[in-house]
Amino acid sequence: MVQWPPMNASPFTIGIDASRIAVARRTGTERYTYEVIAGLARIDRRSAYTLYTNGLPSALPLLGPNMILRSIPLPRLWTYARLGPELALRPPAVLFVPAHVVPIFHPPASVVTIHDLGYLAFPHTHTARRRLELEVTTRWSLRAARLTIAISQATKDDLVRRYGADPARVRVVHHGLGETFRRIENPQVIADARERHGIAPRYLLYVGTLQPRKNLARLIDAFALVANHPDLVGVQMVIAGGRGWLSEDVGRRAAECGLATRIHFSGYLPDADLSALLSGALAFVFPSLYEGFGMPVLEAMACGTPVLTSTTSSLPEVAGDAALLVNPANTEEIAAGIVRLVSDDDLRALLCARGLARAATFTWDRCARETLAVLRECGA
């Protein structure tokens, strides 16, 4: 077995842009950054890590003795005015940027994770300023990094097709799934979580940021088509998540459909309640137009919840045969899928079993091992 680094050699030094772990309410990229760092801390005690943060995070994963924090706070332009100069003065062997932009000053051996190109697939779902920002920073990071991690094969294919990325320089590393996501069997725990968030006993659940590419306006229209179906009488549609880009239309659409009392906007759901609310849902509905990975699908599967999701982007890759897939551009197909999931007990049982088995294959330790292999390859 080959030792890394070789015995009697200096430790392999890895710098990580850990600025995203300072966010109190972690969603997609923040959760990814946190979990990958936690996984690296569990599996690698030989490399020497420096975690660069913009201030001291309020919560940290359990770090190993080979990991140090380097807090270099700055309110604005942190990547360029703080991180870049720090790397120029004290460069690590490899820089890892898990959810941000490669700074102008960076080691030649740099790795960046690119999560998706949704702004190209659906440009109207972003403001013009945000599209320009993402276009410039993604092109730069692809060029600056020696290797790129794509979180799905779908994202890698997008990078190659849309930006001409060299496929030999892109590695696919799927996300993992936190151990906190598990089936909750205790009905009282579920009832208590529902009560805290004002959720009815029978409900469908969406979890994610409220933004146009999540396709929530069409989901609301689909629910309106079937709200009076015999199997959906009294069922509430719960839309959970913080407001994102151009989200104002979602609330208006619910009011226009005459379903203000049947559609409940719960806001951000804390991790402590999420497994219980997923476990108690009739189905998890996630007909997103585009996802780089689609973590909420796995989280729902891990809680034994039947899932409806899309036939597009990375979602079939993540869901496999463990979800009901629908065309997210077809309102009637989404509506029919909702009715099937609520009405067909055999289908629900099948998807629950398949989902639990599939979710168990996505772990953060596996993600961390594959990420570490990319970092070592980059620095070799």
N, C-alpha and C positions, 0 to 999 in steps of 0.2 A: 504494500500500500504506500503510495507516494504521500509524504508529509507536505502540508502547505501552511506557512512557508517552510522551507527546508530547515532542519535543525541547525541551531547556531546562527541563523540568519535574523536580521532585524524583522520585526513584525510587518506584515503587509498593511499599509495604511490606507484607510478608506474614509473619505469625507462625505457627509450626507447633508444635503439641504433639508433640514428638519423644520423649516419654518411653518409648515402646515400643521404640525402637531400642537401648536399653540392655540388653535381654534377650539373654543369650548364645546361647540355643537358640531361634531364631526359628521360630515356627509361623505360622498364618494371618494374624492381624492384625499381628503383629510384622513378618512378612515384607512385608506390604502397605505398612506405614509406611516401612520401610527402602527398598523399591524405588521408591515414589513420590517420596521425597525425592531418591534418586539420579537418577531420571528428570528431576525439576525442575532439578537441578544441571546436567544435560547440555543441556537445551533452553532454559533461561531465564537469561541473564546480565544482564538489565536490571532486574529487580525486586530489592529488598533483602529478604533473608530473615533472620529470627531463629528459631533452632531451640531451643526450650525443653526442657531435659533434667533429669531427676532424678538428678543426678550425671553424671560423665563416662563416656560409653559406651566399652566395651572395643573395639568395632569400629564404624567409620563408613564410609559410602559416600564416594566422592571428591566433595568439596564444591567449589562454585565460589567465587571471590573475593567474591561478593556474598552469601555465607552466613556467619553467625556463630552460635556456640553460646552459649547463656545457661544455664549450669548453676546450678540453684537447688535443691539436694538437701533432702529431708525424708523420713524413714522412713515416715510415715503421712499420709494426707489431703493428698497433694501437690497435687492439682488445685485443691482449695479453699483451702488455707492458703499455697501458694506461687505456683502459676500464676495464679490469679485476682487476687491483689494486685499481682503483677508487671504484668499486663495493665492494671489500673486506673491504675498509675503511668506506664507507657510503652506505650500501646496502639498496635498496628500498624493499618494501614488495614483489613486483613482477617485474621481468625484462621481457621486450618484445623486441625480436630481429626480426624485420620485414623482413630483407633481408640480412642476414649476418650469422656469426657463433657465437654460444654461447661461451663466453670466458671461460677460464679454471676456473677462480674465478667468481662465479655467485651465486645469491640467489637460494635456493632450489626451490622456486616458480618461474620458468622461463618458458616463452612461446617463441617458435620459429616458424616462418613461413617458410615452405619449398615450393618452387614454382614449381619445376619439377625435374624429373630424366632423362632428355633427354640424359645425358652422358652415361646412361646405355642402353637406348633404341637404341641409335645410336652412339656407341663408336667411330666409325671412323670419326665422325664429330667434334671431339675434339682432341687436342694434348695429348700425353701420360702424360705429366706433368699436364695438366689441369684435365684430368680424375682422376689421383691420388689425386690431391688436393680436388676435389669435393667428391670423395669417402670417404676420411678421414674425411672431415669436416661435411658431411651429416650424416655419422654414429655417429660421436661424438655429434652433435647437437640433433639428435633423442634420444640418451641415456641421455644427460645432461638435456634436457627440461622435465618438469613435464607434459606439454601438448604441442601438436604440432598443428599448423594451416596448413591445406592444402587448396590451393586456388581453388581446384576442386575435385569432387569425383574421377575423373580419377587419380589425383595425390595421393589421399589417397589410392586408390586401388594399385597403384604402390609401395607406402611405405610399405603396408602390404605384398604384394607379393614378392617384391625384397629384403626387409630388415627385414621382420618379425615384423614390427611395431605392437604394440598392438592397434587394432582399437578403443578400449575404450579410448585411450589417444590421438586420432587424431580428430580434429574438422574441418569440411569443412566450409569455409567462402569464398564466391565468391567475386571477385573484384567488385568495383563500376565503374561508368562512369562519367567523368568530365562534368560539365554543358557547357563547352566551345564547346563541340562537338554537333553541331546542323546543320540542313539543311540550307544551304545558297541559297536563291532564286535569289538574285541580280546577273545577268549575268556579270555585270561590275566588281564586286568584284572577281568573279571567273576568269575572263579574266586577271585582274591585277595580281592575284596570279600566273596564268600560265606564264605570261610574265616575272615575276621576276625569275622564275625557268626554263625558256626555254622549256616549255611544249606545245605540239601541241594542237589544238582545240579538237580533238577526241583522247581519250587515255584510256588505262586500267592502273590501279594503284596498285602497291604493296608497303606496308609500313612496315618496320621492319629492324632489323639488318641483314647485309649481312653475312650469315654463312651457312654451308652446310645443317644443319637440316631444314632450311627454304625452301629447295628444289628448289632453284632458277635456277639451271642448267636445271632441268627438266621443269620448267615453261618456260624458254627460248626456249627449244626444242619444247614444245607444241605450243608456239606462232609461231615458224618457220613453223610448219606444216600447220597453218591456216592463215598465214599473208596475203596471196593472195586471201582469200575468199572474195567474192563480198561485204559482210557487214563489212569487216575489212580493206578494201583498205584505206590507209592514216591514219590508227589508230596506235598510238604510244604506246609501252609498257614502262611505267615509273616505275623504280625500285628506291624507295626512302629509305634511311637509311644509317647509318654509317657502316663502314666496321668492321666485327668481325673476329672470328676465321676462318682461312683457306678460306678466301673469294676471293683469287686471281683467282680461276677458273671461277668465274661468268663473269668477263669481257672478258676473253678469249673465253668463250662459245658464247657470243654474236657476237664476231668478226668472229668466225669459222662458224657461221650460216649465215653469209653474211647480218646481220641485224643491223649493226653498226648505221645506220641512223634511224632505227625504234625503237631501244631500247635506252632509255635515263636514265642514272644514275644521279639522281638529288642530291644525298647526303642527309644529314639530313634535314628534313623539319621542320621549326619552328612551334610551336603551333598556331601562329597567322595566318598561311596560310593553316594549315592542313584541317580544316573544309571546306574551300572553294575548295580545290583541291579534297577532297573526294566527295563533292557535285557535282563537275563538271565531275567526271569520269564516263565513260560508265559502268564500273564494278570495283569492288575491288577484286583482285585475291590473294588468300592466301593459296596455297596448301601445307602448312607446313607438314613435316613428323611427328613432335611431338611438342606439346605445353602443358605447365602446365595450361594455361588458354586461351590465344589467345585474348588479349585485342584489337588488331587492328580490329578484326571482329566486336566487339561491336561498336567501334568508327565509322566504316563505316556504320553500320546499323543506328546509330543515325543521320547520315547525309543523310539518305534516299538513300543510294547507294546499288545496287544489289551486293550480295556477293557470290563468289565462294570460298569454303574452303574444308577441308579434312574430310574424314570419320574416322580419327584416333584420338587417345588420347582424350583430353578434348574438341576438336572443335565441335563435335556433341552436347555435353552437353551445350556449350555456345550458339551455333547457333540455336538449336532447329529446328523448321520447317521454319526458316526465311532465309535460305541460300541454295544454290545449292551445294550439297556435292558430292565430287569425290574421287576416290582412288588416293592418292598422288603418288603412285608408278607406275601408269599407264599414260604414256605420252599422249596416244591417248585419254584417258578419260578426262584428263585436257583440251586438245585441243577442244574436242567436247563440253565441258562445257563452254568454252570461246565463241564459236560460238553461243550456245544457249542463253547465257546471252545478247549478242550483238544483236541477230536476233529476239528474241521472246519478243515482247512488252508486251504481257499479263503476261508472267513470270516475267519480270522486274517490272511491276507494283505490282504484288502480293508480290514479295520479298521485295520491297521498303516498302509497307504497313506493312507487318509482321515484318520487321526489325525495323522500328520505334517503333512499339508497344513493341517488345521484349527488345530493348535497354533501354526503359523507366523504366523497372523493376529492372535494375542494378544501384544502387545509392551508393555513398560513405558514406552517412549517414547510410544506412542500413548495409554496410560493417563495419563501425565504431561501430555501436551498437552491432553487433554480435561479433566483436573482443573484445569489452569491457566486454561482458558477459563471454568470455573465460578467460580474465585476472582476473576478479573477482572470477570465479570458481577456477582458479589456486591458488589464494591467500586465499581462504576460509579456 
